[in-house]
């Protein structure tokens, strides 16, 4: 009898990897489902005759939680409908989480981004209550207005805040760039949406 162990073919590392992840959700299917949900939400709300739909849209992150929305939409591309909704709800959650800080940044940017301030449509003076009111009005526009306008208003608001952050010495450059990128993403998506509406 031989002392040698029977020979086993090694399992390729790739096979083990795929076996470990076989039960995971397909990212392509998740992306497709997220986009479908966003389309239904935006298009359905706009076509609805129910006056309560706009209020439900405004408070979606409150009722479902921003974390739940993040799981569905946060990985979507910035120019997709689901990516736009993620950015809009993230912006609203930030305004509600720190209204005084947002008001300070907006105030600091008003004179530096005059056109964007007008497009954003924030009451003067721009205090915490005015900013909360403005961001809620922006989200109500998903149901009651043109989605491109919603994106342009949100973009303008983010642009004023980015200008304000740049004016405040204690705000890191990365935070300025992040808000400016958000403004640019929303604006670009607004142009896509506008072209879609005209096409």
Secondary structure, DSSP 4 states (H G I P E B T S, - for coil): ---SPPP-PPPPHHHHHHHHTTTSPPHHHHHHHHHHHHHHHHHHHHH---THHHHHHHTHHHHH-HHHHHHHHTTS-TTSHHHHHHHHHHHHHHHHH-HHHHHHHHHHHTTTSHHHHHHHT--SS--HHHHHHHHHHHHHHHHHS-HHHHHHHHHHHHHHHHHHHHH-TTS-HHHHHHHHHHHHHHHHHHHHHHHHHH-
